[in-house]
């Protein structure tokens, strides 16, 4: 062995001796003894092992402290049990809060619609990625006349939540849950009280109310609108539908527009009080992307109605839908006027009269201008039904009619195809 190799051995031996206060041979013997005892723990109880037990006690205490994070075994297990009980209480509180939140009228109505979607999708497990969400409006009893001197709805006891929520509007934290809104604060917030105090010091007479209270009050308000004429665009579903409905129930004559007039008329015909307003509702099929058709419609409104008191321009394509999204509605919209139900006929009678007049007008133009025939056009743009315009492909993806994107039999609460 050369001097270099000998030097490495000496260094290793020196390092080993500094790490352990005993030799490796003694450590090996100790491990051998402990391994033998582990196979038969009764050996520890023998009188000859008394000194062994005394020597092992500090080591056992250290290992127990290390295992149970510095606590004794009993204390550690007690803390674990308390922690489990606390977690169980928190879970119970969250479940109770979730139950109360879902019991709020608006939330409950949306959850019921979501459950309908889940029921429809039982046979479509492979399409589990579809975004089934709680959405839609909550139908309550018809609004009562509620002006400044009117009566408020009966006070409903508030439910106290275990965890505070943030108001969707003013962001104040609240615990009491409003009976209708689950995301709006039900009581005057500290910010409002502070601002109220500042304004009172400057002689301003103004008061603040809670977000849920003011929204619910406005939701239930109405007025006498008999003799008034209102134009509501995008009146088939959601806000547009309920806005037109409130105007009708208040006594107004409503001109309602949608790309799908027959479906729109059916929705209003299903309302319990339809008989009271069906002669004041006139549904027109209009696609605002067709400016020629839109101008004809405005001319018709000016010539047919002597006044226009209210305009609610709600129509908006927030999310562009592929053509297949509305394909299942085409048979209904293509139904001839004579085959529609009497209630629907009453509502769309003006629409069909307006459409027939457009056809006659365009036919006269076509006879007077042979250029239309020379270009091969069989229909002028303004005479194409608005529902059919929704089937005009705009992008390459509009040609995709895959069942994975549009599962058969599954539609939203607004009778439109679901897609990811």
C-alpha positions in Angstrom: 0.0 0.0 0.0 1.5 3.3 -1.0 1.5 6.4 1.2 -1.4 8.0 -0.7 -3.8 5.1 -0.2 -2.7 4.8 3.4 -3.4 8.4 4.0 -7.1 8.1 2.7 -7.7 5.1 5.1 -6.4 7.1 8.0 -8.6 10.1 7.1 -11.7 7.9 6.9 -10.9 6.2 10.2 -10.4 9.6 11.8 -13.7 11.0 10.4 -15.6 7.9 11.7 -14.1 8.3 15.1 -15.2 11.9 15.3 -18.8 11.2 14.3 -19.4 8.3 16.8 -18.2 8.0 20.4 -17.8 4.3 19.8 -16.4 2.0 17.2 -18.2 0.6 14.2 -17.8 -2.9 15.7 -19.6 -1.9 18.9 -22.4 -0.2 16.8 -22.8 -3.4 14.8 -23.1 -5.5 18.0 -25.7 -3.0 19.4 -27.8 -3.2 16.2 -27.6 -7.0 16.3 -28.9 -7.0 19.9 -31.8 -4.6 19.1 -32.8 -6.6 16.1 -32.9 -9.8 18.2 -35.0 -8.1 20.8 -37.4 -6.8 18.1 -38.2 -10.4 17.2 -39.3 -11.1 20.8 -40.3 -8.1 22.9 -40.9 -10.3 25.9 -37.1 -10.4 26.4 -37.2 -6.7 27.5 -39.3 -7.7 30.6 -36.7 -10.2 31.9 -34.9 -9.2 35.2 -31.6 -9.4 33.5 -32.7 -6.6 31.1 -33.3 -4.0 33.9 -30.2 -2.0 33.1 -31.0 -2.2 29.4 -34.5 -0.7 30.1 -32.9 2.1 32.2 -30.4 2.9 29.5 -33.0 2.7 26.7 -35.6 5.0 28.5 -34.0 8.4 27.4 -33.6 7.1 23.9 -37.3 6.0 23.9 -38.4 9.4 25.2 -36.4 11.3 22.5 -37.8 9.1 19.7 -41.4 9.6 21.0 -40.9 13.3 21.2 -39.5 13.4 17.7 -42.3 11.2 16.4 -45.1 13.3 18.0 -43.6 16.7 17.3 -42.3 17.5 20.7 -45.4 16.3 22.5 -46.1 13.1 24.5 -48.1 10.4 22.7 -51.2 11.1 24.7 -51.1 14.9 24.1 -50.4 14.3 20.4 -53.4 12.0 20.0 -55.6 14.4 21.9 -54.6 17.3 19.7 -55.2 15.2 16.6 -58.7 14.3 17.8 -59.5 18.0 18.6 -58.2 18.9 15.1 -60.4 16.3 13.5 -63.4 17.6 15.5 -62.7 21.2 14.4 -62.4 20.2 10.8 -65.7 18.3 11.0 -67.3 21.4 12.5 -65.9 23.6 9.7 -67.2 21.2 7.1 -70.6 21.2 8.8 -70.7 25.0 8.8 -69.7 25.1 5.2 -72.4 22.6 4.3 -75.0 24.6 6.2 -73.9 27.8 4.5 -74.0 26.1 1.1 -77.5 24.8 1.9 -78.7 28.3 3.0 -77.1 29.9 -0.1 -78.7 27.5 -2.4 -82.1 28.1 -0.7 -82.1 31.8 -1.7 -84.8 32.2 -4.3 -82.7 33.3 -7.2 -80.0 30.7 -6.5 -82.5 27.9 -6.0 -84.2 28.6 -9.3 -80.8 28.4 -11.1 -79.8 25.2 -9.3 -83.1 23.6 -10.4 -82.3 24.5 -14.0 -78.8 23.1 -13.6 -80.3 19.8 -12.3 -82.5 19.7 -15.4 -79.4 19.9 -17.5 -77.7 17.1 -15.5 -80.8 15.0 -15.9 -80.7 15.5 -19.7 -77.0 14.6 -19.8 -77.2 11.2 -18.1 -76.5 9.4 -21.4 -73.7 11.7 -22.4 -71.0 10.8 -19.9 -68.3 11.0 -22.6 -69.2 14.7 -22.9 -68.5 15.5 -19.3 -66.5 18.6 -20.3 -69.6 20.5 -21.2 -70.0 23.6 -19.1 -73.2 22.9 -17.2 -73.7 26.0 -15.0 -76.4 27.4 -12.8 -77.9 30.2 -14.9 -81.2 31.9 -15.7 -83.8 34.0 -14.1 -86.1 33.2 -11.1 -89.8 33.5 -11.7 -91.8 35.0 -8.9 -95.4 36.1 -8.7 -96.5 39.0 -10.9 -95.1 42.4 -9.7 -97.5 44.5 -7.7 -97.9 48.2 -8.1 -95.1 49.7 -6.2 -94.4 53.4 -6.5 -92.9 55.7 -3.9 -96.0 55.5 -1.7 -96.5 51.8 -2.4 -96.1 48.8 0.0 -93.0 46.8 0.3 -92.9 43.0 0.4 -93.3 41.2 3.7 -90.1 41.1 5.7 -88.5 37.7 5.6 -86.1 36.6 8.4 -82.5 36.6 7.4 -80.3 33.5 7.8 -76.9 34.0 9.5 -74.0 32.5 7.7 -70.9 31.0 9.5 -68.5 32.6 7.0 -68.7 36.1 5.7 -69.3 36.7 2.0 -68.3 39.7 -0.2 -71.1 41.7 -1.8 -71.1 41.5 -5.6 -71.8 45.2 -5.9 -70.2 47.1 -3.0 -67.7 44.4 -1.8 -68.7 44.9 1.8 -68.5 41.7 4.0 -71.7 40.3 5.3 -73.1 37.3 7.2 -76.8 37.7 7.0 -78.3 36.2 3.9 -81.1 37.9 1.9 -84.0 35.6 1.2 -83.8 36.3 -2.6 -80.2 37.3 -3.4 -77.3 35.2 -2.2 -74.5 37.5 -3.5 -75.8 40.9 -2.3 -75.4 42.4 1.1 -78.8 42.6 3.0 -78.0 45.5 5.4 -76.5 48.9 5.1 -72.7 48.7 5.0 -70.2 50.7 7.0 -69.1 52.5 3.9 -72.6 53.7 3.2 -73.1 54.8 6.8 -69.8 56.8 6.7 -70.8 58.5 3.4 -74.3 59.2 4.8 -72.7 61.0 7.8 -70.5 63.1 5.5 -73.4 64.1 3.3 -75.6 65.0 6.3 -72.9 67.3 7.5 -73.1 69.1 4.2 -76.9 69.4 4.4 -77.4 66.8 1.7 -80.6 64.8 2.2 -79.9 61.3 0.9 -80.2 57.8 2.3 -78.5 54.5 1.6 -80.1 51.2 1.4 -78.6 47.7 1.2 -77.7 46.3 -2.2 -80.1 43.3 -1.9 -82.9 45.5 -0.6 -82.7 48.1 -3.4 -82.4 45.4 -6.1 -85.3 43.5 -4.7 -87.4 46.6 -4.4 -86.7 47.6 -8.0 -87.3 44.1 -9.1 -90.8 44.2 -7.7 -91.7 47.7 -8.8 -94.3 48.4 -11.5 -96.4 51.3 -12.7 -99.5 51.9 -14.8 -98.3 51.8 -18.5 -101.7 51.4 -20.2 -101.6 53.4 -23.5 -97.8 53.3 -23.7 -95.9 51.6 -26.5 -92.5 50.0 -25.9 -89.9 48.5 -28.2 -87.8 45.7 -26.7 -85.1 44.1 -28.8 -83.7 40.7 -28.0 -86.9 39.7 -26.1 -86.7 35.9 -26.5 -84.9 34.9 -23.3 -83.3 36.1 -20.1 -83.3 39.9 -19.4 -85.0 40.8 -22.6 -87.9 38.4 -22.0 -88.5 39.5 -18.4 -88.2 43.2 -19.3 -90.9 42.8 -22.0 -93.0 40.7 -19.6 -92.9 43.4 -16.9 -94.0 46.0 -19.5 -96.8 43.8 -20.7 -98.0 43.1 -17.1 -97.9 46.8 -16.4 -100.3 47.4 -19.4 -98.0 48.5 -22.1 -98.1 47.5 -25.8 -94.8 45.8 -26.6 -93.0 45.4 -29.9 -90.7 42.5 -29.2 -87.9 41.5 -31.6 -85.9 38.4 -31.9 -84.2 36.3 -34.7 -86.6 33.5 -33.8 -90.1 34.9 -33.7 -92.1 31.6 -33.4 -90.1 30.4 -30.5 -90.4 33.8 -28.8 -94.2 33.8 -29.3 -94.4 30.3 -27.8 -92.5 31.4 -24.7 -94.9 34.3 -24.0 -97.9 32.1 -24.8 -96.8 29.7 -22.0 -97.1 32.5 -19.4 -100.1 32.0 -17.0 -101.4 35.6 -17.7 -100.9 35.4 -21.5 -104.6 35.9 -22.2 -104.4 39.4 -20.5 -101.7 40.8 -22.8 -101.6 38.7 -26.0 -103.3 41.4 -28.0 -100.8 43.9 -26.8 -97.7 41.8 -27.8 -96.3 41.9 -31.3 -93.3 39.8 -32.0 -91.1 40.5 -35.1 -88.3 38.4 -36.5 -85.3 40.8 -37.0 -81.6 40.2 -37.5 -79.9 43.5 -36.9 -76.9 42.5 -39.0 -79.2 42.9 -42.0 -79.4 46.7 -42.2 -81.8 46.7 -45.2 -84.3 44.5 -43.3 -83.8 46.7 -40.2 -84.6 49.9 -42.1 -87.8 48.3 -43.5 -88.8 47.3 -40.0 -88.3 50.8 -38.6 -90.4 52.2 -41.5 -93.1 49.7 -40.5 -93.0 50.8 -36.9 -93.3 54.5 -37.9 -96.3 53.8 -40.2 -98.1 51.3 -37.8 -97.7 53.0 -34.4 -98.7 56.5 -33.6 -96.3 56.7 -30.6 -93.2 55.1 -29.1 -92.7 55.8 -25.4 -90.0 53.3 -24.4 -87.0 51.7 -26.2 -85.1 49.0 -24.5 -82.2 47.9 -26.8 -81.2 44.7 -25.2 -80.3 42.7 -28.3 -76.6 41.8 -28.3 -74.5 38.8 -29.4 -72.2 38.7 -26.4 -70.9 35.3 -27.5 -70.9 34.3 -31.1 -72.5 30.9 -31.5 -71.8 28.4 -34.3 -74.6 27.8 -36.7 -75.3 24.3 -35.3 -76.2 25.9 -32.0 -79.5 27.1 -33.4 -80.0 24.4 -36.0 -82.6 22.5 -34.0 -84.9 25.5 -34.0 -85.2 25.8 -37.7 -88.2 23.4 -38.2 -90.2 25.5 -35.7 -89.3 28.8 -37.4 -90.1 27.3 -40.8 -93.7 26.4 -39.8 -96.2 28.1 -42.0 -98.4 30.7 -40.3 -101.6 28.6 -40.8 -100.1 25.7 -38.9 -99.2 27.7 -35.8 -101.4 27.6 -32.7 -104.0 30.3 -32.4 -102.2 32.0 -29.5 -98.9 32.1 -31.4 -100.7 33.4 -34.5 -102.1 36.3 -32.5 -98.6 37.4 -31.5 -96.8 37.0 -34.8 -99.6 38.1 -37.1 -98.0 41.5 -37.7 -94.7 39.9 -38.3 -96.0 37.7 -41.1 -98.0 40.6 -42.6 -94.8 42.7 -42.6 -92.8 39.8 -44.1 -95.4 39.3 -46.9 -95.4 43.0 -47.7 -91.6 42.8 -48.0 -91.8 39.9 -50.4 -94.3 41.8 -52.6 -92.1 44.9 -52.5 -88.9 42.9 -53.5 -90.8 41.0 -56.2 -91.8 44.4 -57.7 -88.2 45.5 -57.6 -87.0 42.3 -59.2 -89.4 42.7 -62.1 -88.2 46.3 -62.6 -84.5 45.5 -62.4 -83.4 42.5 -64.5 -79.9 42.8 -63.0 -81.1 40.8 -60.0 -81.9 37.9 -62.3 -78.6 38.3 -64.2 -76.6 37.9 -61.0 -78.5 34.7 -60.2 -80.1 36.1 -57.0 -83.4 34.5 -56.1 -84.1 36.3 -52.9 -83.2 39.9 -51.9 -81.3 40.0 -48.6 -84.2 41.7 -46.7 -86.7 38.8 -47.4 -84.6 36.0 -46.0 -86.1 34.9 -42.7 -84.1 36.1 -39.7 -83.9 32.6 -38.2 -82.4 31.3 -41.4 -79.7 34.0 -41.3 -78.4 32.3 -38.1 -77.4 29.3 -40.3 -75.1 31.3 -42.6 -71.5 30.1 -41.9 -69.1 32.9 -40.9 -66.0 30.9 -39.9 -64.6 27.4 -40.8 -65.7 26.1 -37.4 -69.3 26.8 -38.3 -69.2 23.7 -40.5 -68.3 21.4 -37.6 -71.5 19.5 -36.6 -69.8 16.9 -34.4 -72.0 15.2 -31.9 -69.2 15.6 -29.3 -69.7 19.4 -29.5 -73.5 19.3 -29.9 -74.9 16.2 -28.1 -78.4 15.1 -29.2 -81.2 15.9 -26.7 -79.2 18.3 -24.5 -80.3 21.9 -24.6 -80.0 24.7 -22.1 -82.8 26.2 -20.1 -83.3 28.6 -23.1 -83.8 25.7 -25.6 -80.4 26.3 -27.2 -77.8 23.6 -27.9 -75.0 23.3 -25.4 -71.5 23.3 -26.6 -68.1 23.7 -24.9 
